[in-house]
Each structure stands twice: as C-alpha cells, then as structure tokens.
Amino acid sequence: MNMNQERPAMAGALFADLHNHTLASDGDFSPEELVNLAKKYGLCVIGITDHDTLKGLAKGLTAGDAAGIQVVPGVELSIRFNRSFFTGTLHLLCYFQPSRLSDKDFVGSFEALMADGRGEGLVRARIAKINAVFGPAGPDPVLERDLVFEDIAFYSANASRRHFALALSEKMGITEKETINRIIGNDSPAYLPSGIALDAAADFIKKQDLLAVLAHPAAGSFTGKGHYKEVLPPVDTVKTLFPEFLAAGITGIEVYYPGHTEEHQAILLSWAEKHHLLVTGGSDCHDSKERPPAVAGISEADFRIFSAALS
C-alpha cells in the first residue's frame, strides 16, 4: 500500500492514527520524522507504539509539542503462545499518559517486563536454533556458514523478525523470500516465538492501569499483498484465544487497520460491541512504501472516547 491508495473504510474522517513504529524498534522514521509526517498528512493525533520499548517516546512527545500534534505514548507488547494449534506471537497495544514517563518506577518495571520477551537473550537463542536446523551441520543446510549474533546486532539492538530477514538477505546472501520465511516463519522447525506470557502482561496491565488494545486481530487472514499479514495467525485462531485476552483486562480492539477487510472490520466491531470494548485503529507504519503512515485510524468521535478512557 502506498500513500496514494484509498484509505480503508472507517467511521468518519481520519483524525488519529494510533499504531506506528520508529527507529526505536523496527521503523524507518525517527520519532521526529514520524510526527512531521503526521502533520503533513493532516492527522491531529499520532500514537507511537514501538515493539517492546519506551525509547522513542520522549523524543516523540517533544516533537509533537513543537508541531502541534498530540502524541499518545504506547508500546506494542509481544505476547507469546505455544499451543497445539498456534505457536507464535500476538500483540497488545498498551497506552498510557505522557506524565508516566517521568515515573522511574513505572518505566523501570515496564522495561524489566519487556526484557523477558525480547533482546539479546532471545536473539542468541533464535540464532542457535536456526544454526542447529539450517546451518552447515544441520539437517537442512541452507546457510553456507553459521549465523552469528553480530549479523543481527548490525541492524538493531532491539532485533525483530525484520532484522533477521535483512541479515539472511544481506549478510547470508539468501534472496528468495520463500527460503527466508522457511527459516524464520512460524512454521519453521527453528522458530522460537518472542514475547512474554499473557499472564505476566495481565498482571502488569492491571497493576499499572494501562489501556490495553488487542492489535490487528484479523491481519493473519488478510488476502492482499504486502506486509500486513506477516506471520500472524488467522482470525479464527485469534477468536479461540480472545477470551484469554478479555480475562487479561484488554480495554479495546484495533478494528481499523490496513490488513483488515470490511468483512473483518464487521466481525471485530461485533466483538467490541458484545464485550463493551473501545474501537481503535492505526496504520502500523514502519516505512514510506510497504507500511506508510496515515492510511488507517479512527475518527475524532472515537478518539474522544479513547482519550476519556486513557485519563
């Protein structure tokens, strides 16, 4: 999807885009650049929700003040599952008031929670598993040499699947997307899901009174081209796990998303109505071409409800 494509259907004019990434995780834009793009495309509110880190938020808030754009701070928290019907990661968008970034106890405890599900330990464990299966001595020797930690760390200190894909392509010379997905996809024998356990997230959400939103629940059923589907499970799998997210204390559900068809939106709106959940939306921006900003979000009316819940 590019910036010239028609925006997904939503209730009212696009006012707030509540799901975006920066260089602090796996986005291509600095927090300042993201805020300036939000202003350029006529948004009034931008959410900064990097994967499992708070590091881009202070700069984003400062840039928002300068640009006259409201920045909603948040984190896209990775939640791991290892079930007979699904092994992988789902995501919670956890929002909070800007003032909480000044609370050292809040920041420290949040960072400690996230460190259990991402970072060097997980990267090294994934590398070892990939080498054991796909390295020169493994049963499926796709790699000409073993992958090393420095191959991944070259791209980011907060590595994601995207950085593994870049390393396999640029460092290991594997250009076929099918082969890369075979190595790092959910169905790979070397796959280790990132994230923390849902019960640990639930304890923190309730203790810290976060506004938690289930991110892109139907993206795994997206039938179009692009990166919005990635390795997410189909919506029926998410539906099976949905009661656990309700028990964990989610407040909302991300309905308006570039990888959600109108049919998916209708399904998710029914979930929101049945369980009295907030309706949110966002572009899941990572870059300017594959996943740009300002292509999905919520109306001013929906944002007012969201903002009241965040207070």
N, C-alpha and C positions, 0 to 999 in steps of 0.2 A: 504494500500500500504506500502511496506517496501523497504528498500534501495536496495534490490536485484532485485526488479521488473524493467521491462523495462521502460525507460523514455517515456513520451508522445511524440508524433510526434511534431517536431518544425523545423523551418527553420535554419539549421546549428547546430554546436556543442553548448552545453550549456556553456555559458560564464557568464551570470548574472542572479541571482535569486532575483527578486525584491519584493518579498512578504513573510515576515517572522515575527514571533512573539517571544517575550522573556518573562521573568518573570515580566516585567513591565506591561504586560496585562495578557494574559491567556496562555502563552507559558511555557514550562518546562525548557527552557535553559536560562541561564544568557546571556547578550549581548556578553560577552567574549567567552562563550561556543559556541554560535551560529557562531561567527566569526571563531573560530578554526575549527568548523565542515565544514564551507565553504572552508577553506583552505585544510582540509583533503580530501574533495570530488572534489577538483580541480577547484573550482569556482574562478573567478577573481574579481567578484563584488557580494556583498550581500546587499539587501535592508532590513532595519529594519523598520517595519511598524506596531507598536503595536496599539491596539484598543484605540483610543481617548486619547492618552497620548504621551508626549515627553520624559518621564522619563528615558527610556533606551538608548537614542541616544548618549549622551555624552560618556558613557562607551563603547558603540559600536564603536564609531569613534576612541577612543583611542586604543581599541583592534585592530581595522583594521589597524591603523598606525603601530602597533607593529608586526602584522602578515603579512603585505604587501598585504592586501586585501582592495579594495576600498569599503567603506560603503556609501551607499546612504541613507540619513535620510528621513524618511517619517512618516506618520500617516495613519492608516486605519480609516477614519472618518465615523461614523454611521449616516445614513440619514433615518429618519422615514417617513412612509407613513400610512395614514389612509383613504383608498379609499374603495369604494363599492366592488371593485374587488381585492383589496390587502391591508391588514393591516399587517405591518411588517417593517423590516429594510433592506435597501440595503447599499452598502459601496462604498466609494470613497477613493482610494489610493492617498494621497496628498504628493508630493515630493518637496524638496527644497534643496538649497545649504547648506553645513555644517556651513558656516560662519553665517548663520541666527540664529543659536542657541546662538550666542553672543549678539543678539539684544534683549534687555529686553522688548521693546515694542512689538516686534513680538511674543516672547514667551508668554508674559502676555496676549495678546489679543487672541492668539490661545488657551491657556488654559482656558480662560474665555468662549470662544465659545464652547469648548468641554464639559465644566462643565454643560452646559444646557441640554446635552443629555445623561449623564451617571453620576454615582456617587451615593452618599448616598441617595439623594432625590429620584432618580429613583428606587433604591433598596428598600427603605421603601415603596414606592407606590406599587411596584410589590408584596411585601410581604403582604401588606394589602389586595390587590386584591385576591391573592392566598388563604389567610385565609378566606376571605369572601365567596369564592366559595367552596374550598376544605377542610377548617378547620373543627373541630368537630361540630361547629354550622352552617356550610354551607349546601347548598342543596346537595352537593356531598362530604360527609365527608370522604375523602381518608386519611387525616392526623389524627394521633392519638392525636396530640397536635398542637397548632398554631405554624407556623414558626416564628422565631424571627430574628431580624437584626443580632445578634451575630452569628447565624448559617451560614450566608453568609459571614460576615466580617472575620470569621475564615480563609477563603481561600484567600481573596484578598480585598484590599482597593479599587480596580477598578474592581468590580464584573461584570461578563458576564453570559450568559446563562450556560456556562460550570460550573461555580461555583454554580449556583442554582441546577444544576443536581447533582453535588457532594454532596451538602448539603442534598438534598432529599434522596440520596442513603446512605450516611454515617451517617448523623445526624438523619434522619427520618426513616431509615430502609426500604426504597422503592427500591427494586432491579430490578423490571420489567421496562425495557426501555419504553415499551408502556405506562405504567402508568406515568412515568416521562414526556414523551412527551405530554401526555394528560393534564398534569398540566402546563407545561411551553412552549408548542409548539405554533405555530402561530394560530392554530385553537382553542386553549383553551379559554374558556369564561373568564379566568383570565389574558389573555395575554395583556401586555402593551408594545408596541414597544419602543426600545431605539433609541437614536439619536436626531439630530437636524433637523429642517425644511430645505428643499433643498434651499429655497431662502436665508436663513441665510448663508448656506455654499457657495452659489454662490457669495454673496456679499464679503465674506472673500477671496475666491479664486481669484476673480478679483482684489480686493484691494491689496492683498499681492503677486499677480503674482505667484501663486502656479502651479505646473504641476499636474493636477488632472486626474486620470485614473479611469474609471469605473471598479470595481473589479468583478471578476468571474461572468460575466453576465449570463452564461448558467449553472452554477453549480446546480441550482434548478431542472434542467432536467437530471441530472446525473443518470444513471440507475444502476451503480455499487454499491458495498457495501462500507461502510466506512463513514467518517465524512464530506466528501466534499460537500454533498448536504445540510445537516443540515435542517434549516427551511427556506431556500431561495425559492423564487417563481420560477416557470418555466420560460424558456427563452421567451415565448410568452408574459408573464406579463411584463418582463423587456423591451421587444420591445415596448410595449404600453407606458411605461414611458420614453423610450430612448430620445424622442425629448426634454423632460424637462431637462435631463442631458446635452444635447447639448447646450440648452439655458443657462444652468448654467456655461458653459465655460470649459467643460472637454477637455483635450488635447489628451487623449489616451484611449485605451480599453485593458483590460487584456484578451488576446487570449489564451496564453499557460498556462494551469492550469490543475492540476491532475484530476479535476472533469469535464473537457471538452473533449468530444469525438472528433474524427476527423471531424465528421459532424458539431458539434458545432463550432469547430475552423474555418471551412469553412464559416459558417454563420457570425461569428464575424469578420473574415477578410474582408468579403464583406461590413460590416458596416464601418469598418475602412477605406476601400478604398473609399466608397461613400462619407464619411464625412471628409476625409483627417485627420484621427486620427493616432497617434502613436500606434504601436503594442508592448505590453509589456507581461510579463509572470512571474510567480513565483509559488513556492511550497505551499504557505500558511502554512509554517511549524509551528507546535505547540509542537511537541514531536518527539520521535525517532521511533515510531511504526505506529501509526494511520495516522499522518501527518508529515512525516520527511522532512528534507531539501534536496535540490539538486536533486529534481525529476522533476522540471519544471522551465522554464525560457526562456531567449532569447539569440540569437547568438551575437557575437561580432559586427557584422554589424548593427543589430537592436539596440544594446546598444549605438553605436556611434551616431545614430540618436536621441535616447532618451537623451543622455548626451548633445548633442548640443542644444536640446530644453530646457534642465534644466539650461543652462548657462545664 
